Amino acid sequence: MLVVGAGVSGISVARGLLRDGHDVTVFDQRSDVQAGGGAVTIWSNGETVLRQLGVDMDRAGQLLSSVQVMTSKGRRLVTLDVTAVVNRLGAPVRMVPRRVLLERLLDGFPTYRIRCNSRAVGVVTTRNGVRVEFEDGSFAEGDLLIGADGLHSVIRDVVGAHDAKPTGWCSWQGLITLPGLTHNQDAMIIIGEHGNTGLWPAGGSELQWWFDLPWSHNFVRPQRPIEVIRSNFTGWSDSVDRVLAKLTDDDLARSPYPHFRHPIPRMGQQAVTLLGDAAHTMPPTLAQGTNQALLDTMVLCKALSDLQKRTNGNFGDLSSALRWYEKTRRRKVQAVSRVASLQVCHGEAVLWPATFVSDRFQTWALMTFLRWTSHRRMSAEISRTIAATVPAPS
């Protein structure tokens, strides 16, 4: 089996396939496997899949207990009880630097199965499966191909899926070391009329920060972006002001990151499918991108495992298994993408009615949404099966 993309999505699905006894090779165009960017939120649905994959997340990042949402003028909107979500869904919620998550995924992963400097440029369907052609003239053949190569996926282009569309927003974001703001398990989101910001502890003294502002194709990057950020967000809270005082233009060098949303692709063809951001890039509003990629991994691995069982270890109708995976994920991930694409920024008058909705109800709504979109019954079945096959300690 061939996987294009050695990021979090690609390594996750490769781990799952190896766990289930498949022969897997991962290809990546970069010279080495490393994760950039800031931190990601692993909600209970994603944490459960990481457990199924045998990934040790102990002491990785920062466990969260609540998310406080406020307006830019200091009005409290809601405090989401993350502890209640954890207790109901059975797995913790954590903020973890992307580099740490990838390190944990690679721990114990056979690195000889990763081939770097392999830029895919074409895909050819063969009688026995699929062939991936690379920029240097080499190629690789396998039973199936999984495109896990992110927002600008080459494999997505090959299968003819529509390009991602910008949402009109972007994030200036990163990690900062700032003792005193990261000692607890509470995250903060502040919503304004023309932007929003978030401060989430990411483990140790690291803090994930972001500032969301409008963006368009004719965007011209300012020479002093920190001045733009400060002019928009100074005075929103004491914590935000402390972050702004420490940030420099160097901290903003890799930003901004425009928000995109992929139209969820229709059914694929033959022995090719997509996974993670290659299939469904979405705005970071719900912090569900990584979690949805992990759920893709869970469902795809189950589809292929069930196929093997039906065909006594052989790969009967592989295409039908891939189409079942795509159909099973489509409705759920489409709902997540749609909610994540809703506009967050609003004025005080629009946000004010939210203060009359109880924290308990809003926490329940989040919990219900996570349960419905996470294939809970399937996940529980997979976890039980994996637990039953792990030998008891002597």
Steps between C-alpha positions, in 0.01 A plus 500: 500500500623849412450816706600840361569747779702443819326752723269418787231362266734281296689353795174439688345293223830321436513401870146368479570298188819353647309409817254306286775309320526692172819582312525881486742752351470875562632758253567868566643778285697652788859407583406393853190438707428785736198701603483876484237740622370537852283270710185300431207409722441129543140457608370179655407357159857538373656380827299178477639427153855570619446238772382253238820569305713431806629858521620595849376853567584499871631846607479630142385859484250638750178340616206741490212535746309800364473746213389852589343703219476880537434807292766756421337735751536250784147353508505130589304292250550142617738276688502160334552222753761286325524272804134406450576419135795284607292313757219436250716403202761306694821664379687820587522821300845647454690772318824363358768652276478347155867399514436305822198322352701391197785384724259282695354357179848419373605336827532132414410559136744323260672796337622288207140508379523878444658621176579870491591713197217325314278758335197334339409636158267238354284197569428215261246224562642158419345157467624408848445830677661841461835654408627830637752686288753738656676811380838326474363241258460219752169335584339271757219248460249375755152364559364843587605862539403730787548872440584658836701787358310793648334816372691514171464128435641367175287187536185711538584668170555160337158367602333817373360635829426872521757743638464653844335842519619781731253600771614862519688460828852418612686419820816660632607230740779312671646383830658725760673429830332713761512382864208613710235462233530122458479371855138383480280287276276781378488621141366835384325623185412866453261607224481849353311668221788486249719220632556247775786361703582198713753410769532128575763340729703241305715341770782626720533874448383486138190688395317467170380842382306606194353818361240465225445786254340540156704384200461508121702402193624857458643496854830691529708400796585801719864578567430510876224244556529521878380861480190387309427228755548737793278765343216248471527310829662720766272543800296184446631349825801518728618160376473606136694818576778295662527282190498801269776665704728200453427416136728638230492503121725193510225308683263590216743410222314185388155660529239561388335167426195556278192295586378265228213259466491205263176390341469144635586279199255261342572130490847417372589245239678167506794466745554866595357694793571814706547558871535797736553849360543356151135398519346773714706803595284719722542820704656448845193640678401172670859375537387176334735465202741253661217316674311451174816360338529252787136398454572452128779263604271302729225454239736426211691238700172336600383493138816323389505266800139394441580441134785267594274305734236456230755379247710281733804726502481600135387832354176425316318808381739763635318781324174424684681517836645840414163629386344378828765695693433815297122470537522430874718805561332737256190596699684540831795699370273715286311604814824586681628699203174692470495599869872588494433736210240708682609856567627540854559875516201707609426824680384523860134536403503169314694314769306636797207247483752215544552613859147378581582143392636295788854363501355156562282510187781627277735233635231239433459629142875469436507153652204385293657632181829320575316174575292514183795574271741248652360157401472414871355152453764402247774650716388306808492176300853557366635586847349180645643289220847650543486456878405134457799431275760661729659231720458546873821581691664199662 
